Structures are given as C-alpha cells and as structure tokens.
Amino acid sequence: YYWNGYDKYLAATLEGMRCIGDSQMVNLLTSVEQDYQQNRSLFNPSENNFLDIHDDLAWYDTFDKRYAHLKEQTFARLEAYIRRHPNQFAEIK
C-alpha cells in the first residue's frame, strides 16, 4: 500500500469505511498509518529495498492477519451500501 504510493488514498478510504459503518477497519487502517508514520524511514521505494527490509517489517504481519480477518465483513458492508445507493456508483437507465 505505502510502497506503491497508495497512501494518497488513505483519507478517502477512511471516509468510505466510516460511511459504511466499518469502525473495525477504520481502527486497523488508523493503526497502520500511525505505525507507518513512526517507521517511515524504512520505506524508501526509490531504493527498491523491499526484500532487504522485509524482516524489519515482520510486525506488519499482525496487521495483515487483522485485515484478512476483517476483509469479508468489509466487502459485505461495501456491497450492501452500493445496493442501497446504486445511483452514487452508476447511472441506472
């Protein structure tokens, strides 16, 4: 996520998760962001050193496991929200 520059979407992602009532995913993403900010010096994509620092980032496995546990619930909430508000996502003719 951070390595690929997707962090620019974090604010919108958090807003979306709040909109669908997914406070657990909001909490997870907030924790990841806080941890990233504290360890941002390890993330330098221009050095292409992801494999070199992988062991230094082992604690992120905890975040990955939490995400894996929550993602089905998150996708179900997204689906339910889209079905309730289809006009926000597509023009229905």
Backbone as CSV, one residue per row, in Angstrom:
resi,resn,N_x,N_y,N_z,CA_x,CA_y,CA_z,C_x,C_y,C_z
1,TYR,0.839,-1.189,0.000,0.000,0.000,0.000,0.879,1.247,0.000
2,TYR,1.697,1.382,1.010,2.588,2.541,1.096,3.697,2.447,0.059
3,TRP,4.187,1.242,-0.123,5.295,1.029,-1.052,4.906,1.458,-2.466
4,ASN,3.638,1.242,-2.813,3.157,1.553,-4.156,2.580,2.957,-4.286
5,GLY,2.679,3.752,-3.231,2.213,5.126,-3.303,0.716,5.309,-3.136
6,TYR,0.027,4.276,-2.637,-1.421,4.368,-2.487,-1.839,5.108,-1.217
7,ASP,-0.887,5.505,-0.401,-1.230,6.209,0.826,-1.980,7.509,0.548
8,LYS,-1.879,8.030,-0.668,-2.609,9.255,-1.013,-4.121,9.029,-0.974
9,TYR,-4.546,7.768,-0.981,-5.968,7.440,-0.931,-6.464,7.145,0.488
10,LEU,-5.607,7.248,1.468,-5.980,6.851,2.828,-7.150,7.664,3.368
11,ALA,-7.117,8.963,3.219,-8.204,9.794,3.761,-9.550,9.391,3.155
12,ALA,-9.579,9.193,1.850,-10.822,8.791,1.187,-11.243,7.384,1.626
13,THR,-10.275,6.502,1.805,-10.578,5.145,2.256,-11.181,5.170,3.651
14,LEU,-10.579,5.946,4.542,-11.120,6.055,5.903,-12.528,6.640,5.883
15,GLU,-12.734,7.656,5.070,-14.063,8.257,4.959,-15.083,7.228,4.464
16,GLY,-14.685,6.443,3.476,-15.572,5.409,2.966,-15.899,4.351,4.005
17,MET,-14.891,3.936,4.759,-15.118,2.927,5.800,-16.042,3.473,6.886
18,ARG,-15.890,4.742,7.213,-16.799,5.366,8.195,-18.219,5.417,7.638
19,CYS,-18.336,5.727,6.361,-19.637,5.849,5.710,-20.405,4.530,5.751
20,ILE,-19.713,3.420,5.621,-20.382,2.115,5.647,-20.441,1.530,7.056
21,GLY,-19.947,2.290,8.042,-20.032,1.854,9.433,-19.025,0.795,9.830
22,ASP,-17.896,0.752,9.145,-16.886,-0.275,9.424,-15.802,0.281,10.349
23,SER,-16.151,0.432,11.603,-15.224,1.025,12.573,-14.004,0.139,12.831
24,GLN,-14.152,-1.170,12.694,-13.001,-2.045,12.908,-11.940,-1.824,11.830
25,MET,-12.364,-1.651,10.590,-11.401,-1.395,9.517,-10.804,0.004,9.678
26,VAL,-11.602,0.958,10.097,-11.073,2.303,10.370,-9.985,2.224,11.430
27,ASN,-10.246,1.483,12.494,-9.256,1.338,13.565,-7.984,0.667,13.055
28,LEU,-8.135,-0.370,12.244,-6.971,-1.055,11.694,-6.158,-0.113,10.808
29,LEU,-6.816,0.562,9.880,-6.102,1.462,8.974,-5.444,2.618,9.718
30,THR,-6.094,3.101,10.757,-5.519,4.173,11.574,-4.271,3.676,12.293
31,SER,-4.333,2.460,12.813,-3.158,1.871,13.475,-2.003,1.694,12.502
32,VAL,-2.321,1.209,11.306,-1.277,1.028,10.290,-0.653,2.374,9.930
33,GLU,-1.483,3.381,9.757,-0.968,4.715,9.403,-0.060,5.264,10.506
34,GLN,-0.480,5.128,11.745,0.347,5.604,12.856,1.684,4.872,12.879
35,ASP,1.648,3.575,12.683,2.877,2.789,12.680,3.768,3.169,11.498
36,TYR,3.141,3.367,10.357,3.901,3.779,9.173,4.599,5.112,9.431
37,GLN,3.896,6.066,9.994,4.491,7.380,10.246,5.683,7.268,11.201
38,GLN,5.589,6.389,12.172,6.689,6.204,13.123,7.884,5.495,12.489
39,ASN,7.646,4.716,11.441,8.714,3.926,10.817,8.927,4.280,9.349
40,ARG,8.509,5.434,8.974,8.530,5.824,7.567,9.929,5.796,6.963
41,SER,10.949,5.960,7.783,12.322,5.951,7.249,12.687,4.597,6.638
42,LEU,11.996,3.532,7.036,12.269,2.206,6.473,11.730,2.066,5.050
43,PHE,10.739,2.891,4.710,10.065,2.789,3.424,10.699,3.756,2.434
44,ASN,11.519,3.233,1.554,12.142,4.057,0.527,12.066,3.316,-0.798
45,PRO,10.921,3.445,-1.475,10.737,2.692,-2.718,11.783,3.011,-3.785
46,SER,12.370,4.196,-3.732,13.364,4.540,-4.746,14.609,3.664,-4.635
47,GLU,14.807,3.062,-3.468,15.958,2.181,-3.274,15.650,0.740,-3.663
48,ASN,14.377,0.450,-3.975,13.980,-0.916,-4.321,14.470,-1.929,-3.296
49,ASN,14.346,-1.601,-2.044,14.898,-2.451,-0.993,13.829,-3.224,-0.221
50,PHE,12.677,-3.463,-0.828,11.602,-4.136,-0.107,12.034,-5.485,0.440
51,LEU,12.681,-6.287,-0.383,13.106,-7.604,0.101,14.162,-7.482,1.189
52,ASP,15.006,-6.468,1.111,16.037,-6.263,2.130,15.441,-5.902,3.483
53,ILE,14.344,-5.178,3.478,13.772,-4.725,4.755,12.607,-5.597,5.213
54,HIS,12.276,-6.621,4.454,11.119,-7.448,4.796,11.183,-7.948,6.239
55,ASP,12.317,-8.421,6.687,12.441,-8.908,8.064,12.236,-7.791,9.080
56,ASP,12.653,-6.572,8.713,12.462,-5.426,9.609,10.985,-5.064,9.741
57,LEU,10.184,-5.499,8.798,8.759,-5.163,8.792,7.882,-6.332,9.235
58,ALA,8.468,-7.309,9.875,7.731,-8.519,10.244,6.507,-8.223,11.107
59,TRP,6.541,-7.167,11.899,5.395,-6.850,12.751,4.166,-6.480,11.914
60,TYR,4.353,-6.137,10.639,3.206,-5.835,9.779,2.375,-7.076,9.489
61,ASP,2.926,-8.249,9.734,2.144,-9.472,9.575,0.915,-9.454,10.473
62,THR,1.041,-8.840,11.643,-0.099,-8.715,12.555,-1.207,-7.910,11.892
63,PHE,-0.830,-6.821,11.230,-1.820,-6.015,10.519,-2.444,-6.820,9.379
64,ASP,-1.623,-7.563,8.658,-2.132,-8.383,7.560,-3.149,-9.406,8.052
65,LYS,-2.866,-10.018,9.186,-3.783,-11.017,9.746,-5.100,-10.365,10.165
66,ARG,-5.021,-9.184,10.760,-6.243,-8.473,11.147,-7.053,-8.114,9.906
67,TYR,-6.361,-7.665,8.849,-7.054,-7.335,7.604,-7.735,-8.577,7.027
68,ALA,-7.024,-9.684,6.992,-7.584,-10.922,6.448,-8.845,-11.324,7.214
69,HIS,-8.828,-11.097,8.521,-9.972,-11.421,9.355,-11.163,-10.497,9.070
70,LEU,-10.895,-9.232,8.752,-11.954,-8.239,8.583,-12.462,-8.073,7.155
71,LYS,-11.689,-8.470,6.177,-12.000,-8.070,4.803,-13.345,-8.579,4.290
72,GLU,-13.747,-9.790,4.642,-15.041,-10.294,4.169,-16.180,-9.423,4.696
73,GLN,-16.091,-9.053,5.967,-17.095,-8.176,6.564,-17.095,-6.821,5.857
74,THR,-15.912,-6.305,5.561,-15.804,-5.017,4.884,-16.426,-5.084,3.500
75,PHE,-16.109,-6.122,2.741,-16.679,-6.258,1.402,-18.189,-6.427,1.456
76,ALA,-18.690,-7.137,2.447,-20.142,-7.302,2.595,-20.797,-5.950,2.895
77,ARG,-20.150,-5.153,3.737,-20.683,-3.814,4.031,-20.664,-2.928,2.792
78,LEU,-19.578,-3.004,2.029,-19.497,-2.230,0.789,-20.603,-2.639,-0.182
79,GLU,-20.780,-3.934,-0.343,-21.819,-4.423,-1.243,-23.193,-3.936,-0.805
80,ALA,-23.471,-4.048,0.481,-24.773,-3.612,0.995,-24.976,-2.115,0.766
81,TYR,-23.935,-1.326,0.986,-24.035,0.117,0.791,-24.295,0.428,-0.688
82,ILE,-23.578,-0.221,-1.577,-23.750,0.018,-3.019,-25.162,-0.372,-3.459
83,ARG,-25.653,-1.476,-2.951,-27.012,-1.898,-3.320,-28.063,-0.913,-2.808
84,ARG,-27.826,-0.313,-1.645,-28.762,0.678,-1.099,-28.652,2.030,-1.806
85,HIS,-27.483,2.331,-2.399,-27.236,3.631,-3.019,-26.654,3.473,-4.428
86,PRO,-27.315,2.735,-5.309,-26.723,2.463,-6.631,-26.477,3.723,-7.455
87,ASN,-27.285,4.739,-7.284,-27.125,5.958,-8.083,-25.849,6.717,-7.751
88,GLN,-25.220,6.402,-6.628,-23.950,7.034,-6.291,-22.787,6.373,-7.042
89,PHE,-23.046,5.232,-7.673,-21.980,4.460,-8.302,-22.163,4.276,-9.807
90,ALA,-23.399,4.358,-10.273,-23.660,4.157,-11.699,-24.946,4.871,-12.070
91,GLU,-25.023,5.255,-13.304,-26.256,5.840,-13.802,-27.135,4.705,-14.290
92,ILE,-28.267,4.521,-13.629,-29.191,3.441,-13.943,-30.245,3.988,-14.917
93,LYS,-30.346,3.348,-16.062,-31.337,3.796,-17.064,-32.433,2.776,-17.216
